[in-house]
Amino acid sequence: MRYRSMEECIVDLEKHGHLVRIQEEVDPNLEMAAIHLKVYEAGGPALLFEKVKGSRYRAVSNLFGTIERSKFIFRDTWESSQDVIALRSDPMKALKQPFKYIGTGLAARKALPLKKGNGVPAGFEEIQISDLPQIKHWPGDGGAFVTLPQVYSEDPDKPGIMNSNLGMYRIQLSGNEYEINKEVGVHYQIHRGIGIHQTKATKRGQPLKVSCFIGGPPAHTLSAVMPLPEGLSEMTFAGLLAGRHFRYSYVDGFCVSRDADFVITGEIHPGETRPEGPFGDHLGYYSLTHPFPVMKVHKVYAKQGAIFPFTVVGRPPQEDTSFGELIHELTGGAVKQEVPGVKEVHAVDAAGVHPLLFAIGSERYTPYQQLKQPAELLTIANRILGTGQLSLAKYLFITAEEERPVSTHNIEDFLAYILERINLHRDIHFQTNTTIDTLDYSGTGINSGSKVVFAAVGEQKRTLCTEVPVILENLENLENLQEFGQAKMIMPGIVALQGPKFTDYAEARKETDKLSAAIQEQGALDTCPMIILCDDSTFMSETLSNFLWATFTRSNPSHDIYGVNSGVENKHWFCDNVIIDARVKPHQAPPLVPDAEVERKIERFFVQGAVLGGLNVKKI
């Protein structure tokens, strides 16, 4: 199906049982988000809110709530889009398989953006920011946000749509110091294309013209989050995946999508910021209030019958998890071309995507050596950590397939494979005082933290424990170690150990030194290479998801990795057992907690099926 609008998509989804209409009036202040979260968790349908309190516009969410529904939306263009991206990454494929790729030229031609005159598109009316659904998602949010925006900017040195950037940078509509209807916040993170454009505009002493498109064909939304191969613009990809040209015009010098439901135009002036946030974000914590660019609103437009799409982000998995799966399936092969020797890279969704990467590479440098150690893997690791948004990762676990096949998506098996082979006196490599995700508050400041690479190759060196080792089980019975205990298995080779509440890093060093000394005194602990120090070992060990989320979002490698019998030799850190301190630190952002009163209020929807047309979501 090649949708020309959001309305066409909604009609098609409803026809095929993928969407329900909510006809009762719903409050955009926490209530809509709470309904969305419950329906998403249940694997439920897309939701069309027909009566949004305080706005005359409808809203839709959970469009991409399952990977199956996402692929259904793009069922007619998915394969051709994959083929075009594959050819951009590896043009030789067309020569090797000419009949398979015979249609890509036609698909690519239809994908080019198409200018349709100038002026405001027919059927659009001018409105104000306050007319939009003012959706507040989490209790601690600083105001209402647009969570599925397509933020458009052009290169000031090379203007034009083919040198533009389309990104999903959240837009704060209200709250804080923003003057309603005149200003909105633009939160973009490090390594984003709009930042390059703003830097160029600032050097020229000019404001950067920005357009924010909301809605339109779902392909346009997905295009805003795509990490595309060099030379393939988001605007071209939007047309490719939609199966029709991205249609645009210019109004007062601003690009306007003629297919969007809403368009906000405005300017970002050099040096002007406002406090933006807090916002309940995709790591599962609030991103806090910081100065970010402010956009001076020029005009706001809405098409007739416009529909406002939104999503709710929080601790993974959420609806944006589907984005990650779609991106991996569409562009997974591109990283192999960009990073020679790499077979697979997996940004782990359960850990918030950016904090944790798993990778499989190769070891081809010294095939004649009998004793293997990571060599090419370290080259690959540095390439990965220097590539686009992969450079925001804090933890990279990397290995080479040698003894048996391994998959980065089989998380427990992948980690076990590395832990069975890693040489803890050689194979842990730190990078300090470097960049991390803007949304990650485990570091030393905004965008500032450290990275670590765990690299392992060769034969199996140890058998991993499958029960808590006696040494760790008896720690709380030892003198001066009563505060450590409740040791529980997370997975083979990894044990959660409950410790005292974190106070500061000086005290943490004393605590871990004491813990390390006690383990050493009791004997070797080779079967348990990794110990996770935490506040609640029961929570940490309940599910693999809990372990991945709590450990890798709450720790800064340079500050929170300790070791049993650790030291520095030839400027290289080593240990017998790795201790990762995943306790909650005072400087870290609070986790997201739903509003209890709103939860109680909406329970009737799911018990009685009132707003879901008799559909009991709990039974989906």
MINU-131766 format. One record per residue (C-alpha): residue in three letters; x negated, y, z negated. Coordinates in steps of 0.001 Angstrom, whole numbers. Example, Ala and Ser with C-alpha at 12.3 -4.5 7.8 and 13.67 -1.06 7.14 Angstrom:
BEGIN
rest | px | py | pz
Ala | -12300 | -4500 | -7800
Ser | -13670 | -1060 | -7140
END
This chain:
BEGIN
rest | px | py | pz
Met | 0 | 0 | 0
Arg | -1447 | 3377 | 1015
Tyr | 144 | 5848 | -1381
Arg | 502 | 9457 | -343
Ser | 1419 | 10583 | -3846
Met | 1700 | 9547 | -7465
Glu | 5480 | 9268 | -7001
Glu | 5059 | 6636 | -4269
Cys | 2791 | 4609 | -6541
Ile | 5286 | 4733 | -9403
Val | 8177 | 3635 | -7193
Asp | 6102 | 735 | -5860
Leu | 4996 | -367 | -9345
Glu | 8563 | -249 | -10639
Lys | 9830 | -2249 | -7658
His | 7331 | -5012 | -8454
Gly | 7950 | -5058 | -12217
His | 4776 | -3213 | -13222
Leu | 6397 | -86 | -14690
Val | 9207 | 876 | -17044
Arg | 10907 | 4240 | -17497
Ile | 11192 | 5786 | -20953
Gln | 14350 | 7875 | -20816
Glu | 14486 | 9019 | -24436
Glu | 12725 | 12314 | -25226
Val | 9242 | 11643 | -26604
Asp | 6963 | 14061 | -28466
Pro | 3582 | 14715 | -26788
Asn | 2121 | 15389 | -30236
Leu | 704 | 11897 | -31086
Glu | 3926 | 10015 | -30264
Met | 3308 | 9423 | -26544
Ala | -243 | 8290 | -27253
Ala | 907 | 5920 | -29987
Ile | 3448 | 4296 | -27645
His | 793 | 3967 | -24960
Leu | -1670 | 2280 | -27356
Lys | 867 | -308 | -28482
Val | 1946 | -1121 | -24943
Tyr | -1648 | -1365 | -23722
Glu | -2591 | -3663 | -26606
Ala | 311 | -5936 | -25701
Gly | -781 | -6115 | -22056
Gly | 2364 | -4228 | -21102
Pro | 3496 | -2239 | -18061
Ala | 2787 | 1270 | -16860
Leu | 4983 | 3840 | -18627
Leu | 6886 | 6733 | -17033
Phe | 7926 | 9248 | -19703
Glu | 10903 | 11002 | -18142
Lys | 11568 | 13488 | -20951
Val | 8479 | 15046 | -22493
Lys | 9321 | 17374 | -25369
Gly | 8366 | 20972 | -24549
Ser | 7737 | 20392 | -20825
Arg | 9894 | 19993 | -17750
Tyr | 7380 | 17611 | -16180
Arg | 7304 | 13844 | -16400
Ala | 4198 | 11962 | -17511
Val | 2835 | 8518 | -16688
Ser | 289 | 6350 | -18498
Asn | -1185 | 2850 | -18446
Leu | -1340 | 2781 | -14639
Phe | -4685 | 987 | -14861
Gly | -3814 | -899 | -18040
Thr | -4719 | -4307 | -16589
Ile | -7262 | -5227 | -13957
Glu | -4515 | -7136 | -12129
Arg | -2309 | -4044 | -11874
Ser | -5264 | -1912 | -10826
Lys | -6078 | -4277 | -7981
Phe | -2402 | -4435 | -7028
Ile | -2420 | -656 | -6610
Phe | -5396 | -869 | -4222
Arg | -4443 | -4178 | -2602
Asp | -4495 | -2860 | 972
Thr | -7796 | -947 | 789
Trp | -9867 | -2834 | -1789
Glu | -11763 | -5128 | 580
Ser | -12558 | -2460 | 3166
Ser | -13819 | -138 | 396
Gln | -16109 | -2885 | -907
Asp | -17455 | -3441 | 2612
Val | -18262 | 245 | 3175
Ile | -20082 | 526 | -164
Ala | -21979 | -2675 | 582
Leu | -23139 | -1256 | 3891
Arg | -24228 | 2026 | 2319
Ser | -26339 | 21 | -118
Asp | -27658 | -2427 | 2483
Pro | -27115 | -1405 | 6161
Met | -28732 | -4632 | 7367
Lys | -25603 | -6517 | 6310
Ala | -23842 | -5243 | 9446
Leu | -26478 | -6933 | 11610
Lys | -26418 | -10147 | 9612
Gln | -22597 | -10428 | 9505
Pro | -21257 | -8217 | 12338
Phe | -17745 | -9714 | 12439
Lys | -17215 | -9302 | 8705
Tyr | -17987 | -5582 | 8826
Ile | -16413 | -4763 | 12186
Gly | -13625 | -2717 | 10583
Thr | -15766 | -593 | 8289
Gly | -16386 | 2107 | 10889
Leu | -12669 | 2713 | 11321
Ala | -12097 | 2695 | 7554
Ala | -14937 | 5168 | 7038
Arg | -13640 | 7495 | 9772
Lys | -10217 | 7651 | 8138
Ala | -11907 | 8407 | 4813
Leu | -13417 | 11757 | 5784
Pro | -11797 | 14743 | 4001
Leu | -9323 | 16666 | 6152
Lys | -8825 | 20413 | 5861
Lys | -5193 | 21451 | 6382
Gly | -5113 | 25205 | 6846
Asn | -5332 | 27729 | 4029
Gly | -3015 | 29040 | 1372
Val | -885 | 27329 | -1232
Pro | 477 | 24001 | 95
Ala | 4182 | 23832 | 882
Gly | 6217 | 22615 | -2056
Phe | 3761 | 23938 | -4667
Glu | 4745 | 26568 | -7215
Glu | 2624 | 28655 | -9553
Ile | 2978 | 27742 | -13244
Gln | 1060 | 28249 | -16497
Ile | -1102 | 25966 | -18629
Ser | 1590 | 25993 | -21336
Asp | 4057 | 24443 | -18858
Leu | 1995 | 21233 | -18701
Pro | 2703 | 18361 | -21104
Gln | 661 | 19295 | -24184
Ile | -492 | 15796 | -25119
Lys | -2422 | 15402 | -28373
His | -3787 | 11871 | -28649
Trp | -5321 | 11404 | -32110
Pro | -4576 | 13152 | -35452
Gly | -7984 | 14855 | -35608
Asp | -7967 | 16186 | -32036
Gly | -8572 | 19910 | -31713
Gly | -5634 | 20429 | -29370
Ala | -4017 | 19096 | -26212
Phe | -6251 | 17550 | -23537
Val | -6138 | 16415 | -19926
Thr | -7629 | 12914 | -20031
Leu | -7466 | 11947 | -16333
Pro | -8675 | 15120 | -14612
Gln | -10504 | 15285 | -11301
Val | -12840 | 18233 | -11813
Tyr | -14107 | 19618 | -8511
Ser | -17102 | 21896 | -7943
Glu | -19310 | 22749 | -4964
Asp | -23061 | 23200 | -4680
Pro | -23670 | 26994 | -4708
Asp | -26700 | 26529 | -2430
Lys | -24833 | 24314 | 54
Pro | -21112 | 25067 | -251
Gly | -18528 | 22838 | 1338
Ile | -16572 | 19739 | 494
Met | -19278 | 17314 | 1649
Asn | -21683 | 18753 | -936
Ser | -19126 | 18772 | -3730
Asn | -18877 | 16858 | -6972
Leu | -15717 | 15272 | -8344
Gly | -15978 | 14127 | -11947
Met | -13740 | 13142 | -14840
Tyr | -14670 | 15733 | -17449
Arg | -12051 | 16181 | -20105
Ile | -10168 | 19477 | -20186
Gln | -8992 | 21030 | -23467
Leu | -5785 | 22966 | -22837
Ser | -5137 | 24442 | -26262
Gly | -6471 | 24896 | -29774
Asn | -9701 | 26289 | -31181
Glu | -10519 | 29743 | -29797
Tyr | -9018 | 29250 | -26332
Glu | -6663 | 31993 | -25214
Ile | -3609 | 30055 | -24075
Asn | -2905 | 30208 | -20345
Lys | -6141 | 32118 | -19746
Glu | -8888 | 29736 | -20860
Val | -9493 | 25980 | -20984
Gly | -12471 | 23971 | -22177
Val | -14566 | 21845 | -19814
His | -16467 | 19078 | -21598
Tyr | -19061 | 17480 | -19409
Gln | -21774 | 15183 | -20670
Ile | -25463 | 14972 | -19865
His | -26475 | 13724 | -16374
Arg | -23275 | 14969 | -14703
Gly | -23072 | 16512 | -11238
Ile | -21182 | 19612 | -12329
Gly | -24106 | 20515 | -14596
Ile | -26421 | 20780 | -11582
His | -23904 | 23042 | -9851
Gln | -23511 | 25253 | -12918
Thr | -27287 | 25543 | -13298
Lys | -27604 | 26722 | -9685
Ala | -24761 | 29208 | -10096
Thr | -26305 | 30566 | -13293
Lys | -29665 | 31101 | -11543
Arg | -27798 | 33150 | -8957
Gly | -26059 | 35100 | -11723
Gln | -22692 | 33950 | -10363
Pro | -19700 | 32203 | -11889
Leu | -19059 | 28639 | -10733
Lys | -15702 | 28120 | -9067
Val | -13994 | 25006 | -10401
Ser | -10750 | 23235 | -9501
Cys | -9120 | 20614 | -11687
Phe | -6818 | 18223 | -9809
Ile | -4368 | 16139 | -11833
Gly | -2458 | 13245 | -10320
Gly | -2081 | 12548 | -6630
Pro | -2788 | 9086 | -5197
Pro | -4392 | 6834 | -7877
Ala | -7448 | 6455 | -5630
His | -8316 | 10084 | -6331
Thr | -8384 | 9416 | -10081
Leu | -10674 | 6409 | -9726
Ser | -12971 | 8333 | -7387
Ala | -13696 | 10839 | -10164
Val | -15399 | 8134 | -12266
Met | -17259 | 6261 | -9514
Pro | -21099 | 6112 | -9557
Leu | -21495 | 6029 | -5788
Pro | -24487 | 5159 | -3591
Glu | -26564 | 8085 | -2316
Gly | -24856 | 9772 | 630
Leu | -21292 | 8647 | -155
Ser | -19320 | 11522 | -1660
Glu | -16439 | 11138 | -4100
Met | -14150 | 12934 | -1652
Thr | -14950 | 10431 | 1099
Phe | -14500 | 7531 | -1293
Ala | -11134 | 8980 | -2385
Gly | -9983 | 8801 | 1225
Leu | -11498 | 5374 | 1706
Leu | -9723 | 3824 | -1285
Ala | -6472 | 5676 | -612
Gly | -6484 | 4566 | 3024
Arg | -5890 | 8149 | 4173
His | -7841 | 11396 | 4326
Phe | -8304 | 13523 | 1221
Arg | -6296 | 16565 | 2323
Tyr | -7349 | 19981 | 1063
Ser | -7224 | 23701 | 1676
Tyr | -8710 | 26812 | 95
Val | -6743 | 29363 | -1919
Asp | -8560 | 32490 | -3112
Gly | -11853 | 30681 | -2478
Phe | -10879 | 27661 | -4610
Cys | -10482 | 24159 | -3181
Val | -6945 | 22823 | -3651
Ser | -5987 | 19167 | -3225
Arg | -2783 | 19125 | -1208
Asp | -1897 | 15684 | -2600
Ala | -2441 | 16433 | -6308
Asp | 508 | 16877 | -8671
Phe | -1169 | 19764 | -10504
Val | -4137 | 22012 | -9714
Ile | -5910 | 24324 | -12174
Thr | -8372 | 26794 | -10628
Gly | -10825 | 28983 | -12465
Glu | -14407 | 30061 | -13035
Ile | -17174 | 29105 | -15448
His | -19287 | 32197 | -16153
Pro | -23011 | 32027 | -16962
Gly | -23711 | 31580 | -20667
Glu | -20061 | 31561 | -21772
Thr | -18969 | 28749 | -24086
Arg | -16281 | 28081 | -26682
Pro | -16038 | 25484 | -29436
Glu | -14558 | 22345 | -27840
Gly | -13183 | 19315 | -29719
Pro | -12814 | 17314 | -31837
Phe | -11531 | 14568 | -29562
Gly | -10866 | 10882 | -30201
Asp | -13271 | 9338 | -27725
His | -14062 | 6064 | -25982
Leu | -16759 | 4986 | -28464
Gly | -14019 | 4621 | -31080
Tyr | -15045 | 7758 | -32993
Tyr | -14235 | 11449 | -32789
Ser | -16606 | 13535 | -30729
Leu | -16978 | 16621 | -32888
Thr | -16708 | 20338 | -32196
His | -19556 | 21777 | -30101
Pro | -19939 | 24712 | -27701
Phe | -19068 | 23719 | -24140
Pro | -18337 | 25726 | -20979
Val | -15098 | 27681 | -20924
Met | -13171 | 28011 | -17684
Lys | -11399 | 31303 | -17080
Val | -8089 | 30252 | -15538
His | -7305 | 31828 | -12162
Lys | -4121 | 30047 | -11037
Val | -2239 | 26870 | -11947
Tyr | -65 | 25055 | -9400
Ala | 2430 | 22200 | -9565
Lys | 4044 | 20362 | -6675
Gln | 7785 | 19762 | -6632
Gly | 8614 | 16784 | -8876
Ala | 5067 | 16663 | -10242
Ile | 4054 | 13825 | -12582
Phe | 1313 | 14248 | -15206
Pro | -926 | 11148 | -15560
Phe | -2744 | 10568 | -18838
Thr | -4561 | 7880 | -20753
Val | -5641 | 7349 | -24341
Val | -9219 | 6442 | -25136
Gly | -10511 | 4902 | -28345
Arg | -12398 | 1887 | -29563
Pro | -12727 | -509 | -26602
Pro | -10976 | -2157 | -24970
Gln | -8630 | 549 | -23712
Glu | -7185 | 1460 | -20327
Asp | -10537 | 2883 | -19201
Thr | -11992 | -628 | -19595
Ser | -10298 | -1388 | -16274
Phe | -12247 | 1467 | -14700
Gly | -15463 | -232 | -15765
Glu | -14421 | -3560 | -14272
Leu | -13325 | -1948 | -11015
Ile | -16559 | 30 | -10774
His | -18666 | -3057 | -11400
Glu | -16825 | -5046 | -8746
Leu | -17063 | -2250 | -6183
Thr | -20630 | -1094 | -6792
Gly | -22318 | -3923 | -8707
Gly | -24499 | -4729 | -5705
Ala | -25747 | -1138 | -5401
Val | -27950 | -1358 | -8492
Lys | -29843 | -4274 | -6897
Gln | -30829 | -1972 | -4049
Glu | -31718 | 910 | -6350
Val | -33756 | -1164 | -8824
Pro | -35878 | -3819 | -7042
Gly | -36081 | -7119 | -8896
Val | -32873 | -6684 | -10846
Lys | -30181 | -9316 | -10483
Glu | -27519 | -8046 | -12844
Val | -26842 | -5106 | -15192
His | -23910 | -5108 | -17600
Ala | -22901 | -2041 | -19615
Val | -21129 | -3725 | -22525
Asp | -17627 | -2294 | -22894
Ala | -17094 | -3586 | -26455
Ala | -20048 | -1453 | -27581
Gly | -18684 | 1684 | -25912
Val | -20425 | 1125 | -22531
His | -23392 | 3504 | -22878
Pro | -25007 | 2279 | -26123
Leu | -25734 | -1287 | -24950
Leu | -26994 | -2778 | -21678
Phe | -27681 | -6405 | -20777
Ala | -29810 | -7095 | -17702
Ile | -31303 | -9980 | -15753
Gly | -34449 | -9285 | -13771
Ser | -37329 | -11276 | -12371
Glu | -40937 | -12131 | -13246
Arg | -43024 | -12294 | -10060
Tyr | -46177 | -10356 | -10933
Thr | -48424 | -13165 | -12189
Pro | -47064 | -16577 | -11131
Tyr | -50490 | -18149 | -11703
Gln | -50553 | -17416 | -15450
Gln | -49698 | -20281 | -17776
Leu | -48653 | -18140 | -20745
Lys | -45782 | -15949 | -19658
Gln | -44919 | -12589 | -21142
Pro | -42688 | -9756 | -19909
Ala | -44423 | -7774 | -17186
Glu | -42180 | -7050 | -14212
Leu | -39270 | -7019 | -16669
Leu | -40746 | -3944 | -18340
Thr | -41056 | -2183 | -14983
Ile | -37416 | -3031 | -14262
Ala | -36362 | -1918 | -17751
Asn | -37931 | 1497 | -17226
Arg | -36262 | 1820 | -13831
Ile | -32880 | 957 | -15383
Leu | -33366 | 3467 | -18190
Gly | -34248 | 6107 | -15619
Thr | -31230 | 5536 | -13366
Gly | -28186 | 7834 | -13579
Gln | -25880 | 7197 | -16473
Leu | -27701 | 3951 | -17337
Ser | -30342 | 6273 | -18773
Leu | -27965 | 7045 | -21658
Ala | -28295 | 3508 | -23065
Lys | -29913 | 2987 | -26476
Tyr | -30333 | -792 | -26433
Leu | -31445 | -2823 | -23425
Phe | -31711 | -6598 | -23666
Ile | -33389 | -8005 | -20569
Thr | -34550 | -11437 | -19458
Ala | -35360 | -13425 | -16328
Glu | -33548 | -16575 | -15285
Glu | -36154 | -19312 | -15358
Glu | -35074 | -22407 | -17247
Arg | -31334 | -22224 | -16558
Pro | -28687 | -19856 | -15154
Val | -27674 | -16988 | -17439
Ser | -24855 | -14438 | -17181
Thr | -24837 | -11030 | -18860
His | -21060 | -11362 | -19168
Asn | -21341 | -14475 | -21360
Ile | -22437 | -12298 | -24259
Glu | -23105 | -14899 | -26958
Asp | -25021 | -17192 | -24604
Phe | -27018 | -14288 | -23147
Leu | -28108 | -12981 | -26549
Ala | -28927 | -16500 | -27728
Tyr | -31074 | -17071 | -24622
Ile | -33124 | -13958 | -25431
Leu | -33385 | -14643 | -29161
Glu | -34588 | -18187 | -28491
Arg | -37461 | -16820 | -26386
Ile | -38405 | -13398 | -27725
Asn | -41838 | -12893 | -29263
Leu | -41135 | -10434 | -32078
His | -44830 | -9576 | -32320
Arg | -44914 | -8380 | -28711
Asp | -41577 | -7993 | -26958
Ile | -39857 | -5025 | -28654
His | -40530 | -1682 | -26959
Phe | -39362 | 1716 | -28267
Gln | -38782 | 5072 | -26591
Thr | -38369 | 7909 | -29087
Asn | -37191 | 11515 | -28869
Thr | -35204 | 10945 | -25709
Thr | -31666 | 11409 | -24387
Ile | -28579 | 9462 | -25412
Asp | -24864 | 9833 | -24718
Thr | -23329 | 13182 | -25675
Leu | -20556 | 11297 | -27480
Asp | -22942 | 9194 | -29610
Tyr | -23526 | 10591 | -33101
Ser | -26002 | 7971 | -34283
Gly | -29011 | 9962 | -33057
Thr | -30939 | 12953 | -34357
Gly | -28743 | 15526 | -32613
Ile | -26372 | 16005 | -29699
Asn | -27814 | 14134 | -26656
Ser | -30887 | 13273 | -28744
Gly | -31978 | 9880 | -30023
Ser | -34059 | 6872 | -29045
Lys | -34058 | 3634 | -27064
Val | -35370 | 118 | -27486
Val | -35976 | -2696 | -25012
Phe | -35807 | -6334 | -26101
Ala | -37504 | -8295 | -23291
Ala | -37927 | -12079 | -23293
Val | -39167 | -14700 | -20847
Gly | -40730 | -18126 | -20896
Glu | -39985 | -21300 | -22764
Gln | -37726 | -21595 | -25784
Lys | -39697 | -20705 | -28918
Arg | -37176 | -21405 | -31650
Thr | -33893 | -23152 | -32428
Leu | -31380 | -20630 | -33713
Cys | -29556 | -21166 | -36993
Thr | -25840 | -21913 | -36838
Glu | -25322 | -21575 | -40588
Val | -26486 | -18828 | -42943
Pro | -30078 | -19678 | -43958
Val | -30506 | -20489 | -47648
Ile | -32926 | -17564 | -48043
Leu | -30217 | -15059 | -47104
Glu | -27462 | -16916 | -48935
Asn | -29343 | -16617 | -52242
Leu | -30564 | -13017 | -52001
Glu | -28003 | -11621 | -54443
Asn | -29250 | -14059 | -57092
Leu | -32771 | -12621 | -56941
Glu | -33931 | -9952 | -59338
Asn | -33363 | -6367 | -58082
Leu | -31451 | -7587 | -55002
Gln | -27938 | -7841 | -56447
Glu | -26783 | -5087 | -54040
Phe | -27519 | -7343 | -51052
Gly | -25317 | -10334 | -50344
Gln | -22204 | -11759 | -48692
Ala | -24322 | -13067 | -45823
Lys | -22158 | -14330 | -42927
Met | -22874 | -15815 | -39509
Ile | -22113 | -13614 | -36516
Met | -23433 | -16008 | -33866
Pro | -26414 | -18360 | -33609
Gly | -29523 | -16500 | -34749
Ile | -27698 | -13384 | -36001
Val | -26489 | -12929 | -39588
Ala | -24548 | -10044 | -41153
Leu | -25816 | -9007 | -44578
Gln | -23864 | -6639 | -46788
Gly | -25906 | -3904 | -48445
Pro | -25488 | -849 | -50648
Lys | -23888 | 2312 | -49305
Phe | -26288 | 4296 | -47119
Thr | -27511 | 7524 | -48739
Asp | -30500 | 8749 | -46723
Tyr | -33356 | 7379 | -44629
Ala | -35930 | 7638 | -47406
Glu | -33796 | 5404 | -49604
Ala | -33020 | 3098 | -46672
Arg | -36747 | 2544 | -46170
Lys | -37154 | 1557 | -49837
Glu | -34140 | -781 | -49638
Thr | -35288 | -2537 | -46471
Asp | -38880 | -2821 | -47767
Lys | -37520 | -4536 | -50864
Leu | -35326 | -6794 | -48748
Ser | -38212 | -7649 | -46424
Ala | -40530 | -8503 | -49332
Ala | -37910 | -10779 | -50884
Ile | -37387 | -12673 | -47619
Gln | -41148 | -13076 | -47187
Glu | -41516 | -14456 | -50686
Gln | -38847 | -17071 | -50048
Gly | -40519 | -18433 | -46910
Ala | -40276 | -18291 | -43116
Leu | -36991 | -17350 | -41473
Asp | -37833 | -18099 | -37844
Thr | -34388 | -19501 | -36981
Cys | -32711 | -16163 | -37737
Pro | -34514 | -13500 | -35689
Met | -31866 | -10784 | -36203
Ile | -30229 | -9545 | -39411
Ile | -27498 | -6875 | -39305
Leu | -27370 | -4781 | -42484
Cys | -23822 | -3472 | -42876
Asp | -21144 | -2159 | -45246
Asp | -18726 | -5025 | -44682
Ser | -20125 | -8367 | -43564
Thr | -16650 | -9889 | -43291
Phe | -15600 | -7270 | -40735
Met | -18922 | -7527 | -38912
Ser | -18671 | -11306 | -38553
Glu | -14924 | -11637 | -37848
Thr | -15250 | -11181 | -34091
Leu | -18031 | -10723 | -31557
Ser | -16333 | -7449 | -30603
Asn | -16663 | -6116 | -34167
Phe | -20367 | -6956 | -34169
Leu | -21032 | -5270 | -30818
Trp | -19036 | -2168 | -31658
Ala | -20219 | -1550 | -35212
Thr | -23874 | -2444 | -34662
Phe | -24685 | -603 | -31468
Thr | -22554 | 2525 | -31959
Arg | -23799 | 3105 | -35530
Ser | -27544 | 2729 | -35104
Asn | -30422 | 4783 | -33715
Pro | -33241 | 2363 | -32751
Ser | -36162 | 4512 | -33912
His | -34556 | 5126 | -37321
Asp | -32418 | 2046 | -37945
Ile | -34564 | -895 | -36845
Tyr | -36731 | -2386 | -39568
Gly | -38556 | -5677 | -39766
Val | -39575 | -8440 | -42107
Asn | -43396 | -8413 | -42318
Ser | -43426 | -5475 | -39912
Gly | -46361 | -3329 | -38931
Val | -48159 | -1578 | -36092
Glu | -51048 | -3190 | -34272
Asn | -52757 | -1558 | -31283
Lys | -50002 | 1055 | -31392
His | -47370 | -1656 | -30923
Trp | -44653 | -2408 | -33480
Phe | -44115 | -6008 | -34546
Cys | -42146 | -8043 | -37082
Asp | -41090 | -11556 | -38022
Asn | -37349 | -10743 | -38178
Val | -35490 | -7690 | -36864
Ile | -33236 | -5835 | -39317
Ile | -30760 | -3424 | -37694
Asp | -29214 | -1020 | -40186
Ala | -25619 | -632 | -38978
Arg | -24304 | 927 | -42165
Val | -22231 | 4097 | -41773
Lys | -24459 | 7171 | -42000
Pro | -23238 | 10507 | -43450
His | -23957 | 12410 | -40199
Gln | -21963 | 10051 | -37994
Ala | -18542 | 10941 | -36624
Pro | -15475 | 9380 | -38268
Pro | -13780 | 6401 | -36588
Leu | -10342 | 6811 | -35052
Val | -7367 | 5990 | -37262
Pro | -3763 | 6300 | -35970
Asp | -1329 | 8576 | -37757
Ala | 646 | 6319 | -40120
Glu | 3789 | 8460 | -40033
Val | 3894 | 8422 | -36235
Glu | 3294 | 4665 | -36254
Arg | 6329 | 4171 | -38485
Lys | 8393 | 6554 | -36387
Ile | 7811 | 4721 | -33105
Glu | 8230 | 1220 | -34549
Arg | 11919 | 1363 | -33676
Phe | 10971 | 1539 | -29990
Phe | 9401 | -1880 | -30162
Val | 11819 | -3550 | -32555
Gln | 14950 | -2342 | -30785
Gly | 13477 | -1839 | -27318
Ala | 15175 | 1555 | -27341
Val | 12906 | 3506 | -25027
Leu | 11721 | 596 | -22944
Gly | 15060 | -303 | -21459
Gly | 15535 | -3336 | -23689
Leu | 11972 | -4598 | -23147
Asn | 10419 | -5878 | -26361
Val | 6746 | -5132 | -25814
Lys | 5739 | -7381 | -28709
Lys | 6818 | -10372 | -26634
Ile | 4886 | -9453 | -23492
END
